[in-house]
Structures are given as structure tokens and as C-alpha cells.
Amino acid sequence: MRPVPDSLEHDVAAVRRELERLNNHRFIRMHDKPVRLLAFNFARGLAFGLGTVLGASLLLSLAAWALSQIDFLPVIGEWAKLIVAEIEAVTAREN
């Protein structure tokens, strides 16, 4: 059997150290247990859903407000007034 060159031993040792470092990484430790993985993905989904709802609500309310400020265009102004009236009616019913 031929002797193993020093550079190959060094390379194998470097790969071994890197693999150990990767196995100790937080991402790998979190995904090695199914319960922890499910909990993480559930929390991530809740945060994503909440952010989507809040962002859409903010954008739609800003769009409705901007449309309510447009009174000089006859078609858009009337349409915006209808949207504002409907929002105010729903708000009044809830209170």
C-alpha cells in the first residue's frame, strides 16, 4: 500500500473540520428534529400571514384615501365617493 501524501491528509482534516462546523450550525440543528422544524415553519407562516394582511390593509386604506381626495375627475371622483361612503357605512354599522 502506498503512503498517503501529507497534502491529502491535510485536505481530509480540513473537510472533516468544515463538516463538523456545518453540523453545529444553527440551521442544521433546527432542522434535525421534526417537532422543532414544524414549530419553526408554523411561526414563520403566522408571521408571513400577519405581515401580508397588515401590508395589504395599509396599502388599500392609503389607496382609498388617495382616491377620496380626487374630486376633480368626474368618473374617478364619483367612484371614489362611493367607495368612501361604503367604508363609512360599514364602519358606522360596526360601531
C-alpha positions, 0 to 999 in steps of 0.5 A: 500500500502506498503512503498517503501524501501529507497534502491529502491528509491535510485536505481530509482534516480540513473537510472533516473540520468544515463538516463538523462546523456545518453540523453545529450550525444553527440551521442544521440543528433546527432542522434535525428534529421534526417537532422543532422544524414544524414549530419553526415553519408554523411561526414563520407562516403566522408571521408571513400571514400577519405581515401580508394582511397588515401590508395589504390593509395599509396599502388599500386604506392609503389607496382609498384615501388617495382616491377620496381626495380626487374630486376633480375627475368626474368618473374617478371622483364619483367612484371614489365617493362611493367607495368612501361612503361604503367604508363609512357605512360599514364602519358606522354599522360596526360601531 
